[in-house]
Amino acid sequence: MLKYFICRNYKNFDEVKIDFMDVGEYDFQTDCLVDNYIGKCLIYGRNGTGKTNLGRAISDIKGIIDPNWVFDGNNDNILYSKASVDAIDFEYALSLVGKDVIYRYSRHSDGSLINEELLIDCESAYKCCFDRQEFVFDKLDLIGVNRDAAEIYKQSIMIDGMQEQIRNAPIPFLRWLRSNTYFGDNKIILMLVNEILRIVFLSLDNQGIALLRTFVDNWTTDLEWKNNLSDFEDYLNQMDMPCKLAIQATPSGQKKLYFDNGRLISFAENASSGTIALTEFYWGALKRPFQPSVLFLDEFDAFYHYEVAEKIIRLLKKKYPKSQIIITTHNTNLMSTRLMRPDCLFILSNEKKLTSLNHATLRELKEGYNLEKMYLSGEFDKYE
C-alpha cells in the first residue's frame, strides 16, 4: 500500500507530494479508503498544472524493475527548467507486511540511474551511488539477502574490469535481486516488486482515440474467449451505450467486431469517441489479469457524459476495492459527497501543490455540503 509519493525536478515540478496517509474524520464514502489510507481520489487542476506528469512520475518506478519499460528520457523537457543539477528524484513510501518501506532513487534527464536506496523501518538496507561508484550493503539482512549476493552483483556489472556499465546504464540492485536471489521467508523484496509491477497508468486523447480504432479488431479473439463478447456488450449497455454486438469473419478470414442492428456495421469505423474510450477503459482497466496496486487514470472522462463518469467510478470501487485509484478530471459533477469524500478530492495548483478540499477551507465540510457549488463559487480558488 502506497503511503506517500514525492517527486522533485521532474518536468514542471520543482517538488510534488501526494500523501495517502492524510485521512480526514469522515464517516461517509468509506469505500474511498483502503486500510485507512486514501484509496480512491480525484485530482482537479487547471490546464498545464501537471496532472498527466504526476501520473507519469508515479509510474516511473516500473522502469526500475522492467528493462523494457520506456522512461520518458532523452528529452530536454524532462528536467525541471529551474533545476540546479541534472537529477530527478523519486521517493515511494509503502506499508508492506507491517513494515515501513521507502524506496528512493534519482535519474539523470537521459533516464540513466544516479543512485538508489531501500529503507526498512527507517534503516537503510542498502544504498548504491552509481555516479560515485559507492555501494553500502551493511544491512542486507533486513531484506533476507546474504552479503555474498552483493559482491556477485558488483562483479556482474563490471565490464573487463572497467565500470562502463555503472556509468552508462547501471542495473538497479532491486531489479538484480528480483532475478538472482532467494529470499527464504523474508518476502519484502518480492512484495515490493509485485506492488511496482501492478502500477498502471492510462491516458487517452484524440490521437489515442484515432489509433485505438485501428486496433479494435485485434481484440476479437479475446472477445470470443469465455463469453467475453457478452460481457463487453453488457458493459457498454450498463454505461448507457445501448447496442448488440457480433463477430464475423471477412472474406479474407480476418475476424471483425460489428454492431448488429439487423445488419452488421463495423464497430471500429462507426463507434463514437465515447464508445472507443469506454472500450479502452474496458481492456486497459477492467480486464487486466491482476488487481492494480495503483491505477492512475488521466482525464478518464474526457469523452464521457457526467453520469457515465460517475458509473465508472462506482464500478472501479466495486471492481478494485483494495487498489489505490487516482483519477484526474475537470468534471465538477464528480465533486460530490454522494460519491467521494473531501479528503479524497484534490486540487493541483499552478504552484504544483496538491491540497485536499478539507484543507482548502476553514469550513468543516459535511456530508450534505454541495462541494461542486463551493468549488465553482471560488471557495477553493486560493489553492488553484
VENDALIN-V847745 format. One record per backbone hydrogen bond with DSSP energy under -0.5 kcal/mol. NH is the residue of the N-H (numbers start at 0). CO is the residue of the C=O. E is the energy in kcal/mol with one decimal. If there is no record, write none. Layout:
{{NH	CO	E} {NH	CO	E}}
This chain:
{{2	92	-3.7} {3	92	-1.3} {4	17	-1.8} {5	90	-2.4} {6	15	-2.2} {7	88	-2.3} {8	13	-1.5} {9	12	-0.9} {10	8	-0.6} {10	77	-2.9} {12	9	-2.8} {13	11	-0.6} {15	6	-2.3} {17	4	-2.2} {19	2	-1.9} {19	17	-0.7} {20	2	-0.8} {21	18	-0.7} {22	20	-2.2} {25	23	-1.3} {31	28	-1.8} {32	29	-1.7} {33	36	-2.8} {36	33	-1.5} {37	19	-2.9} {38	31	-2.8} {39	31	-2.2} {40	324	-2.7} {41	343	-2.3} {42	326	-3.1} {43	345	-3.2} {48	45	-1.7} {53	49	-2.0} {54	50	-1.4} {55	51	-2.1} {56	52	-2.5} {57	53	-2.4} {58	54	-1.9} {59	55	-0.6} {59	56	-1.0} {60	57	-0.6} {61	58	-1.7} {62	59	-2.2} {63	60	-1.6} {64	60	-0.9} {65	61	-3.1} {66	64	-0.7} {68	65	-1.7} {70	68	-0.8} {72	70	-2.7} {73	108	-0.6} {74	108	-0.8} {77	74	-2.2} {78	75	-0.6} {79	8	-1.7} {80	10	-0.5} {82	79	-2.2} {86	84	-1.9} {87	106	-3.1} {88	7	-1.7} {88	86	-0.5} {89	104	-2.7} {90	5	-2.3} {91	102	-2.6} {92	3	-2.4} {93	100	-3.5} {94	0	-2.3} {95	93	-0.6} {95	98	-2.4} {98	95	-2.7} {100	93	-3.0} {100	98	-0.7} {101	118	-2.4} {102	91	-2.6} {103	101	-0.5} {103	116	-2.4} {104	89	-2.1} {105	114	-1.8} {106	87	-2.3} {107	111	-2.9} {110	107	-2.1} {113	105	-3.2} {114	105	-1.1} {115	127	-2.0} {116	103	-2.5} {117	125	-1.8} {118	101	-3.0} {119	122	-3.0} {120	99	-3.4} {122	119	-1.9} {124	117	-2.6} {124	122	-0.7} {125	117	-1.1} {126	135	-2.1} {127	115	-2.8} {128	133	-3.4} {129	113	-1.6} {129	127	-0.7} {130	113	-1.2} {132	128	-0.8} {133	128	-2.3} {135	126	-3.0} {136	134	-0.5} {138	124	-0.9} {139	136	-0.7} {141	138	-1.9} {142	139	-1.7} {143	140	-1.1} {144	139	-2.2} {148	145	-1.4} {149	145	-0.8} {150	146	-1.5} {151	147	-2.2} {152	148	-2.3} {153	149	-2.3} {154	150	-2.1} {155	151	-2.3} {156	152	-1.2} {157	154	-1.4} {158	161	-2.8} {161	158	-2.4} {166	162	-1.9} {167	163	-2.8} {168	164	-2.0} {169	165	-0.6} {171	169	-0.6} {175	171	-2.3} {176	172	-2.9} {177	173	-1.8} {178	174	-1.2} {179	175	-1.6} {180	176	-1.5} {182	180	-0.5} {185	182	-2.0} {186	184	-1.0} {190	186	-2.8} {191	187	-2.6} {192	188	-2.9} {193	189	-2.1} {194	190	-2.3} {195	191	-2.2} {196	192	-2.6} {197	193	-1.0} {198	195	-1.7} {199	293	-3.2} {201	295	-2.9} {203	297	-0.7} {208	204	-2.4} {209	205	-2.0} {210	206	-2.1} {211	207	-2.7} {212	208	-1.5} {213	209	-0.6} {213	210	-1.1} {214	211	-1.6} {215	211	-1.3} {217	214	-1.9} {218	215	-1.8} {219	216	-1.1} {222	218	-2.3} {223	219	-1.9} {224	220	-0.8} {226	223	-0.7} {227	224	-1.4} {228	222	-2.0} {230	226	-1.6} {231	227	-3.0} {232	228	-2.4} {233	229	-2.5} {234	230	-2.2} {235	231	-2.3} {236	232	-2.1} {237	233	-2.4} {238	234	-1.6} {239	236	-1.4} {240	235	-2.6} {245	257	-2.1} {247	255	-2.0} {249	253	-3.1} {252	249	-2.5} {255	247	-2.5} {257	245	-3.0} {258	264	-3.3} {259	243	-3.4} {260	258	-0.8} {260	262	-2.0} {264	258	-2.4} {266	256	-2.4} {267	256	-0.5} {269	265	-1.3} {270	266	-2.4} {275	271	-2.4} {276	272	-2.5} {277	273	-2.1} {278	274	-1.9} {279	275	-2.3} {280	276	-2.2} {281	277	-2.2} {282	278	-2.2} {283	279	-3.4} {284	280	-2.3} {285	280	-1.6} {286	281	-1.5} {291	289	-0.6} {292	197	-1.7} {293	197	-0.8} {294	323	-2.6} {295	199	-3.3} {295	293	-0.6} {296	294	-0.6} {296	325	-2.9} {297	201	-3.1} {297	295	-0.6} {298	296	-0.7} {299	327	-0.7} {301	298	-1.6} {303	300	-1.5} {307	304	-0.6} {308	304	-2.2} {309	305	-1.9} {310	306	-1.9} {311	307	-2.3} {312	308	-1.9} {313	309	-2.2} {314	310	-2.4} {315	311	-2.6} {316	312	-2.3} {317	313	-1.7} {318	314	-2.9} {319	315	-2.9} {320	317	-0.5} {322	319	-1.2} {323	292	-2.4} {324	38	-3.6} {324	322	-0.7} {325	294	-2.5} {325	323	-0.5} {326	40	-2.4} {327	296	-2.5} {328	42	-2.2} {331	329	-1.0} {333	330	-1.3} {334	331	-1.4} {335	333	-2.2} {338	335	-1.6} {339	335	-3.2} {343	340	-1.8} {344	341	-1.0} {345	41	-3.1} {345	343	-0.5} {346	354	-2.4} {347	43	-3.3} {348	346	-0.7} {348	352	-2.3} {349	383	-0.7} {351	348	-2.0} {354	346	-2.0} {354	352	-0.5} {356	341	-1.1} {356	344	-2.4} {357	341	-0.8} {358	355	-1.8} {359	356	-1.2} {364	362	-0.9} {368	365	-1.8} {370	368	-1.2} {371	334	-0.8} {373	369	-1.9} {374	370	-2.6} {375	371	-2.8} {376	372	-1.7} {377	374	-1.3} {378	373	-2.6} {380	377	-1.4} {382	379	-2.1} {383	380	-1.9}}
